[in-house]
Amino acid sequence: MSDTASLASAKIAASTQSQEFLTLPRFAIGLALLVTVAFMDVVFGWRSFFTRDFANFGYPLAYHVQQSYREGEIPLWNPYNVAGLPFLAQWNTLALYPLSLLYVLLPLPWSLNFFNLLHLYLGGLGMFCLARRWTNHAAAAGVAGVGYAFGGLVVSALMWPNNIAALGWLPFVLLLGEGAAREGGRLCVRALPIMTLQFLSGAPEITVLTWAGLFIFVLFARSADTVPVWQRLGRLALICAATMGLGAIQFLPFLELLGHSQRGARFASGDWTLTWSGLGNFVVPLFRTVQSRDRIFFQQNQQWVTTYYSAITILLPALMALRAERTLRVRLLAALTLASVLLALGSHALVYDWLRKILPVSGIMRYPIKFVVPVAVALPLLAGYGVRAWFQNKVKFSTALSLGMGVALISFALMALNQWRPFPGEQPDAAWHSGLRALGCLLFFCAALFWAKRTTLPEGRWLPPVALALLVFADLHFANRHVNPVVHPELLTGRMVQLDPQPRSGGGRVLVTSAAQERVDNLNFNSPEAAVLIPRRALLLNDNLLESIPKLDGFFSLYLPRAAATVVRLSQPTNSTAGGLLDFLGVAYVSRPEKPWEWDQRTNWLPLVAMVPKAVFLDPTNMLDTLFTEKFDPRERVYLPPEAATQSRAGASRAGNILVTYTSAHHIHAAVNSDGPMWVTVAQANCPGWHATVDGRQVSLWTANHAFQALQVPAGPHEVRLAFQPLSFELGAVLTVMSLFALLIWERVLRRADSKSADGFVPTNLT
């Protein structure tokens, strides 16, 4: 044997041994260590995430879910925001997501931080498994797994428990869903729980994009010559239908609320898009970004995701894959990346406008930038194919060198442009530093690639795949370490607002004025601690849930339009004549515009349940304006739609009182007495699912005062009960239980079939 042949054999042996080293258990341990290194103070509970939507949206929702379940209630209705609105039906509240038990059972905020990091970890693990299945190459899978887990989009999603959960399961859905469509049988049963977990995670847009990508890969699968396309698509359609059946307990309430909410085909505003200059962020992390008051960098044209930087060390091998690989799956990934970028550009590329015309339902997704999600999935997979191509000698040294130099030149050009013509508010030095750090990682990555091909020693077989993955981690960690600043966890716990008397559910609310909201939005906090404490004391967004204080606004994806419109108008500074409406809604405190964390107390506000002697029947188009006039006295009259007049019993009595009132999240009980027919008003938003009885008999519950509730009681003492029992939830629960039983039966049938096949098998060497 010649020396050349010996050297080639040694290289092949070393490459094979390197594949055997980076196994799933070893990668799982290594990824856990990387997560711990990147977020050590959060993992051990020394610090907590807080920035952007974490402290004011995700964390208060998790707290409300925890308190509801600990009190023995399913959080169907939220009485604390927007005069009441459905809570579980919002979907992104994660009220029925199984892994929410982590923060239901364990102390907050550590448990929510752990919940988010766990799903980041699962995402990296799933991407490793998916890339290993598609590329059959360990080093490629390691690069893809680390690149996805610590990519800009996934790290940014740590502020949203629902989105990080959906992204965590996304690679597993692609892996198991494709396998189930290809092989059927037991794989379908295995895929269903994973797809249902992502479905219940409360990120509809990410779930829809995942399923769309899955259908594309199944449609153009490599097994096209062995498994008919109709059979693959039929299996996948069955799995998706079964997933919706298992998630019906969540899905049906969401559909009902969506149908009554402000969202529709024309809801999308087209705002918050990727821009042509924003494409530079795929190469230079802080290109065309500004620093916020939380000391994080983001693009001014969109604030949905803090960063989508996927690593320049991921971009280079992705380009290598496009240059060297000719497989159908690589072409699909490239086409998916291009299409997603064009859609994320919104009106800048016209493709988004075209999609909305041919598919109006896509308008439910508000921001075009969300189409960047498939890019965050496709680029690590393409990088995996590029790494495989390199190890399989499909990429020449000259090709890799030219691609690397091209990427470096583009990076330098962008940094120079940023220095020469910075946008207002930009920090060119920060962009330079981020770009140079990325180029440094790219240089070491290229060196590791060249070194990997020359390694022949068996004892060094583990170094190339580990080195490549670590360099991708270093690139992303340096670029994205500003994304999630932390504070001491005690700032998120305990009571921060002292009101005497303090409003409670069923007795008083606070009103955060638009001027106070704007004042807090424009504050430049001098420390992370101030960024937590001031919004909390001002009861901004959903922070009132942490204090159990009802208020007239809130931050949610879906609103009941009439109640929301009333609240928005009431918060404006021009409503000096709306005293009657403030009394009706039980507003006991109003925030001060100049100091939003201080409150002015009001008197004479009404409790949640009141009695009114007179009804005035108005067309809904005129009712809202009438509420904002001085003639509206909620103690004397209630405004009802004209159709309520047919069931109204007129009476001359004006004497009535409420003897006892009991309120909870889903029930209102009141003992009333009057000497004639009177109206009982309830100052909470009217919504399908609320039912009223008087002395046990069902009565009509009318939409009163534009958005709220009223019912009529006859003379004498009566017991009035209201209960929130949405039919969509009950029907969804039945469908979920039925689907679960069907899944168990299906699994049992398949197990018996496998057992019979095994019993009937006779080895050929015994015949």
N, C-alpha and C positions, 0 to 999 in steps of 0.2 A: 504494500500500500504506500502511495506517495505521501509526502509531507502535506501537500494541499488537501488530499482526501482525508487525512487524519485530522487536520484543522477543521475541515467542514463537518466531520462526524462529531468532533468535540463541541462545536457550536450548536449543532442540532441537539445533542444530549443536554447541554446546559440550558437550552431554550425549553426543552421538554421538562426538565427538572424545575425550572422557574414556574412553569405552568402548574406543576404539582404543589408548589409551596403555597401560593396565594389561594388557599381554599376558602370556602364560605366561613367556617368557624374562625379562621385566622383573620379574615377581613373584618368579621363582626367584632372581634376583640380590638383590632386596630382602629376601626371607626369609632368605637366607644371611647377609646383613649383620645382620639382627635376631638371628639365632641367635648370631652372633659377639659382638654387643654384650651379649646377655644372659648368655653363658657364656664370655667372652673368656679368662679364666684357665684354663678347662678345655680350650678349643679349642686353645690354644697349649701345653698341657702343663705350665703353671706350677702348676696345682692339679688335684686329682682329687676326684670325688664319693666319699663314704664312708658317708653316713648310712643307718641302718636296714639293709635287706636287701642293699644294694650291697656293703659291705665284708665281711660275714659269710656271704653266700649267693651272690649273682650273681658277684662277682669270684673267689672260690675255685673255683666251677664252671668259669668261663672259663679260669682257670689250669690246672685239671686237663685240660680239653679241649685246650688248647694243648700241654701237656707230653705228652699221650698221642699226639697226631698227630705231634709232632716226634720221638717215639720209634718211629714207624711202626706204631702200634696204633690201631684204632678203639675208643673207650672204651665197650665193652659192659658191663663189670663194674667196680664200685668196691670195691676191697679195703680201703679206708681208713676206712669208716664203718659203724656198726651191724653189725659182724662180717661185712661184705660185703653188697652189694645191687646190683641192676641199675642202671646209670648212664644209658646211652643211652635205655632204655625209660622213664625218668622224663619224657621229652618236653621239659620246661622246661629241660633242660640244654643245649639247642641244639647237640647233638653232630653233627647232620646238616643244620643250617641253613646254606645256601651262604654267606651273608654272614659267618658265623663265621670264615671264612678271614681276615677283617680282623685279628682278635686272635690267630689262630693264627700268622700270618706276621709281624705287627708287634709291637713291644714293649708289654707291659702295664705300668701300667694305662692309659696314654694311648689305646691302641687300643680298649679297651672303652668308655672315655668317648666316643671318637669314634663308635664303633658306635651307642651310645645316642642321641647327638645327631644322627647321620645319619638315624635312623629318626624322630626328632621332626621333622626337616626334611622327610622324605618324607611324613609325615602331613599337614603343612601344604600341601605341594605337591599331594598327592592331593585334599585338601579343596577347594583352589582349583579344580582341574579338575572335580571333581564339582559344586560350586556353580555354576561357569560353565556347565556342561552343563545343569543343571536350571533356572537362572534366566536364562541368556543375558545376564548383566549383570556387567561387570568389577568395579565397585565392590562389588557384593554378594559376588562371589567372593573379593575381597581381604579383606573383613571376615571371611568364613567361614573362609578359610585361616589367617589370623593367629589368630582366635579358637580354632580347634581346636588348632593347633600349640602355643600357649602357655597353653591352658586348664589348670585345676588338675589334672585327671585325667592328662593327658598329661605334664605337668611332674613330677607325683608318680611316674609310671611310669619315670622315668629311673633309679630304683634297681633296676628289674627288667629285665634285657636281653630276656627273653622277652616280657614284656607290652608294652614299648615297641616291639618289633619288630612284634608283632601289630597294635598301634594305628597304627603307621606305614603298614602296608599296607591297613588297613581301608577308607579312602575309595576306594582304587583297586579293591578288590574290589567295592564297591557300584557304582562307575562302569562297570567293564568287565563285571561279571557281569550287570548290567541290560541293557547293550547287546548282550551275547551272547545273552541270552534273547529279546531283541526281534528281532534280525536274523539270528542264527545264523552259519553259515559261518566266515569267517576271524576274526570277532570271538570265536568260541568258542576258537579256537587261541590268540588273543592273551590271553584272560582266564585260561587255564589256568596259565601260569607264575606269574602274580601271585597267584592263589588258592592255588597250591601253596606259594609262599613264606610266605604267612600261615599256612597249615596246618602247615608245618614249624617255625614260630617258637616253638612250645611253649607256647601259651596257649589250651588247649582251650575254656575258658569264653568268652573273647573271640571265638574263631573261631565257636563255636556261635551266639553272639548276633549276630555279623555275618551268618552264613548265614540265621538266622531273619529278620532285618530285610530281607535281600535277597529272600527268598521273598515277604515281604509286599509289597514294592514291585513285584516282578514280577507278582504276582497281581493287583494293582490298578493296573497300568500304564496310561498314557494311550492306548496303542496297542491297547486292548481291542477296538476296533471293526475293526481291521485284521488283527491277529494273534490267533488263537484262544488262550484261556487255557491249554488243554491243551498247545498247542504251545510256549508260553513256558515253562510249568512243566516240560514234557518236556525241553526244551533245558537248562534250569537243573539238573534232576536228573542229566542226562547229564554236565554239567560238574562237578558235585559228586562224582559217582561217579569220573570221570576224575581229579579232584584227589586223592581217596582212593587211587586206584591209583598215582598218581605218588608219593604220600607213604606208600605201604604199608610201605616199609622202616623207617619210624618208627612208623607207626600200629599195625601188628600187634604189635611188641614192647610197645608201650604197653598195648594191650588185654590181652595176656597178663599183664603185671605188675598191671594194674588188677584182673583177676580173682582174683589171689592176694594182693592188698593189703588194707589196713585200710579202704579206701573202698568204700562200697556205697550203696544207696538210702537208708539211714538214717544216713549219715555226717554230713550237714549238721546242725550244732548249732543253727542259728537265731541264733547270736551275731553280733556286729558288723553291726548294721543301721543304716540311716538312721533318724533319729528325727524326730518332728514339729518339735521345736526345731531340728533339723539342717537343715530346709528354709531356715532363715534364712541359712545359709552361701552360698546362691545370690545373696544380696543384700549381706550384710556378710561379708567374707572370714573374719574371726576371731571371729564370733559363736559363743558357747558352746564355746570351745576353751581348752585348757590348754597350757602350754609344757613340752616334754619336756626330758630331760637333754641332748639334742643341740641344744637351743635352737630347736626347731621347734615349731609349734603344730599340734595335732591334736585330734580329738574323742575324749572318753573312752569313748564307747560303741562306737567302732569304730576300728581301727588298720590297716585294710587300705590305705586311700588317705589320704595326708596331707591333701589338700584336693581338693574337686571344684568349687571356685569357677570359674564359666565366664565371669565378667565381667558387671558391671552394664551395660556398654556393649554386650554381646551380648543381655542380657535385654530391654532396651528395644526394639530393632528386632524381636526375636522376638515381643514383644507386638503390635507394629505389624503384623506379618505375620498374626497371628491375627485382628486387627481388620479388616484390609483385603483380605487374599487369601482367595479362595474356591475355590482349586484343590484337587483331590483329594490331591495330594502334600503340601500344607501340612496338610490335615486328618489325613493319615496320620502325619506327623511329630509333630503335636500329640498324637494318640492314643498314639503310641509313647512319647512323653515321659511322659505321664500314667501309662501302664501300667508303665513302668520305675520311676518314682518309687514307685508303690504296691508293687511287688515289692521294691524296695530297702528299704522300710519294714519288711519281714519281718512278724513277728507283730503289729506295731503297726497294720497295715492289713488283716490277715486274708487278703489276696489271695495272699501267698506260701504260707501254710498250705494254701489251696485248691489251688494249683498242685502242691504236693508230693503231695496226695492223688490228683489225677487223673493226674499224671505223676511217679511215684515216682523215676524215673531222675534227675530234677532235683536230688535230694538229694545227688548226687555233688559238686555245687558247694557248698562249705562255707558261704560267707558271703553273705547276701542283699545286702549293700552292693555286690556286684559288678554288680548290675543297674543301677547308675548309669552304666555304660558307654554304653548307647544314649542317655542324656540328654546326655552329653558330645559325641555326634555330632549329635544332632537340634537342639540349641539353636543352634550356629553356622549350620546350614542354614536354620533358621527366621529367624535374624537376616539371612541373605542375602536371603531373600524379603522381609523387612521393608524392607531398604535399597532393593531394587528397587521395591517399592511406593511408597516415598517419592519416588524419582526419576521414577516414572511418574505422580505426582500422584494416587495412590490413597489417600494419607493426608493429611488436612487438617492445617494448622498447629495448629488447636485440639485435634485428636485427639492429635497427637504431644505437645503441651504438657501435656495432661491425663494422658497415660500417663507422661510423664517426672516430673511432679509426684507422681503416685501412687506410683511406684517410690521417689522421694526420701522421701516421707512414711513409707513402710514401712521404709526404711532408718533414718530417724531414730527411729522407734518401736522398732525392734529394738535400736539402740544405747542408747536410754534404758532399755529393759528390762534390758539387760545391765549398765547402770550401777546401776540400782535394785535388782535382785535377781541378783547374779552367782552362778554356781555355784561350789562349792568349787574352788580352784585357778585360777580364771579371772583374767585381767588386763583389767579393763574399759577401762583407758586404751589398751591395744593394740587392742582391738576398735574403740574410738572412732577412733583414728588410721587404721586400715584402712578403716573405713566412710567417713570424711571424704575420704580419698584417692580412693576409688572414686567418691564423689559429685562430686568435682572433675573427674575424668575424664569422668563422665557429663555434667556441665555443658558442658565443652568439646566433647564429642561432639554434643550437641544444637546447640550453636552452629555446628559444622561442617556439620551437616545443613541448617540454615537458610541458612547462607552458600552451600552448594553449589547451592541452587536459584536464588540470585541471581547466580551467576557467569555472565557472558556473554562474557568476554574469551577468545579462542582460546588465548592464551599461558598462561592459567591453567587449561587443561583437565585437566592432570595433578594438580592440587592436591586436589580433593575426594576421589577414591578413596584417595590416599596418606594424606591427613590422617585419614580415618576409620580406616584400618587401623592407623596409628601410634597413635591414641588407644586403640584396643582393646589394642594391645601394651603401652602405658603402664599401662593399668588392670591387666592381668594381671601385668605385671612387678613393679609395686609390691606387688600382693597376694600373689604367690607367690615372692618372692625369698628367703624364709626356708626354702623347702621343701628345697633341696639345698645345705646347707653343704659346704665343701670343705676339704681338707687338702693338705699337701705330698705328692706322689706317692711319695716315698721311704718313707713310712710303710707303704705297702702292698707293698713289695718286700723281698727279702732274707729271712734267717732271724731269727726273733725268739725262738725257744725253744731253749735249750741243755740237753740231757739227755745224760748220759754213763753207760752207753751209750744211744744214741738208738734207740728202736724203729723198725723198718722193716717193710715188707710181708713177712709170713711169719715175723717174729721180734719178738714183743712188741707190746703195745698200751698206751694210757693210758686211764684211766677218769676222766671228769669227773663228780663227784658232784652230786646234786641240790642239796645245800647250797651247793656252790661256784657252780653255775649261778644259784641264787637270790641269792647274794651279789653277783655281777656285775650281775645284773638290777636290783638295788636301789642300786647305786652311783650317786652324783651326780658325773659327771665334771666337773672344773674347766676342761677345755679340749677342743677337738675332737681334739687329738693324743692325749689320754688315752682318748678314746672309741674310738680305733683300736688303740692299743698294748695296753691292758689286756685286751680280749677276745682279741686275737691271742696274747698270752702265756698266757692261760688256755685257749687252744685251743677257744674257744667255737664253737658251731654247726658251720660247715664250715671254720673257719680252719686246722684240721689239714691240709687239702689243700695249703695254701701251704707247709707244713713237711714234707710227705710223711711224716707220722707217723700210723700207724693208731690209731684210738680206737673206743670202744664206743658212741658216739652220733653224731648228725648231724642236719641239718635238711633234710628232703626232703618232697616232696608225697606220695610213696607209700613205704610200708614193708612188709617181710615181717612179718606180725603176730606170729608166734611169737618171732622174733629180737628185734623191737622190745620186746615185752612183757618178755622176759628182761632186756634191757639197762635198761629203765626201772626194773624192780624191783631190779636189782643196784645201781643208783645211789643207792637210798634209804639213809639212815643206820642203818636197823634190821637190816641184813643182816650181823651179826657172825659168823654161822655159814656164810657162803657162800665160805669160803676155797677149797674145792675147785673151785667154779665159776670163781672168779677165776683160779686156776691153769690150769684147762682153757682158758679164753679168752685166756691169755697176757698177763694184766694185769701190766705191769712198773712202772707208776707210777699213783698215785692223787692227784688234786688235793686240796689242803688247803682245808677249808671256810672258814677265816678269811682265807686268802690264796690265792685260786684260781689265781694265777699262779705258785705254788710247788708242788712235787711231792714226795710221799713215795714212795721206791723200795720195790718188793717183790722178793723172791727166790723161787726154786723154781717160777716159772711155767713152763708147758710151751710148747714151740714149736707152730707151726701144725699140724704133722703129728706124731702120736704113735701108739704101739702099746699096746693094752690086751688082757690075756689073757681077761677074762671079760665076758660080756654078760648083762644083766638085762632081762627083757622086761616092760614096764609099759604100762598104759593111758595114753594121752597126757594125760588129765585129771588124773592123779596125778603125772605125771613132773616138772612144773615145781616143785612143792612139795618133791619129793625132792631136787632139785638144790640147794636152799637149806638142806640139813641137813648136819651134820658127817659123816654116814656116806658122803657122796659123795666118793670118791677117784678122780679121773680117770685115775690111773696104774694102777688095779686093775680098774675096771669102766666099762662104757658102758651107758647106758639106751637101749633100742630098743623100737619098737612090737611088739605081739604077733605080727603077721604075719611079722616077720623071723625068728621062731623056726623056721619051716619050712625055711629055707635055711641055718640056722646049723649049722656043723660043730663039735661039742664036741671039746675037746682038753685034756689035762692040763698042757700046756706053759705055762710062764710066762716063757720066755726068748725075747726078740726085740729087735731093735734096728734103727734107721734109719741106714743107712750114708751116704747122700747125699740132700740135699733141694734142689730148685730151685723157686722160686716166681716167678710174674709175675702180672700183672693177670688173665690168663685161663687160665693153665696152672699146674699143680702136678705136679712129677715127684719121685718118691721111690724110692730103692733100699732095700728092706727084706730082713731075713733073720730067720727064726725056726725053732725045732725042732718046731713044731706049728702048727695053725690059730690065728690071732690076728686081732684086729680093729684096723684102722687108722682112727683118728679124725682128723677135719679140723675145726678150730675155726672154721669159717666157715658162714654161714647156708646151709641147703639151699634150692635154688631150681630150678624147671624150667629146663633148659638146661645144667645140669652133668651130665657123663657121666664114668664111671670105667672104666678098663681095668686088668687085671692081666696083664702079659706080652702085651699086645696084644689080649686077649679082653675083651669087654664084660662087666661085672659089675654087680650091683645096688648102687646108692648109696642108703643108707638115711638117713632123718631120725633123728639120734641126739641124745641129751641135749636133747630137746624141740624143738630148732630147727636143729641143726647136722648134720654129715655123718659117716658111717662106712661102711666096707666091710670084707669079710673076705678074708684071704689065707691060702692053705694053707702048709704047712711048706716051708722052704727059702728060697733067695734069689729075689726077685721084683722086677719093675719096675712100680711103680704110677703111673698117670697120670690126672690129672683135667683136664678141659678144659671151658670154658664156650662152648658152641656152640648157642645157642637156635634152635630150628627156626623160631620166629616171625620172627627176623631174616633167616634164609636164604630163607624163603618170601616175606617182604616185599621182599627184594632182587630176587627173580625177578619179582614182580609190578611193581615199580617199573621194571625194565628193559623188561619187556613193554609197560607203559603208555607209556614214553618212545618206544619204537619205533612204537607205534600212533599217538602224537601226531605223530611225524615223517612217517609215511605219510599221515596225515590232512592235514597241512599241504601235503604234496607234491601230493596229489590235488586239493585246493582251488586250488593255484597253477596246475595244468594246466587246471582248469576255467575259471579266470579268463583264462588265456592263450587258450584256444579261444574264449571269449566275445569277447575283444578282437579276435582274428583274423577272426571272423565278423561284426563290426559294420561296417555301411556307413553313412556319414553321409547324412542325408536330402537334403542339398543337392547330393549327387552322383548321386542316383538319377533 
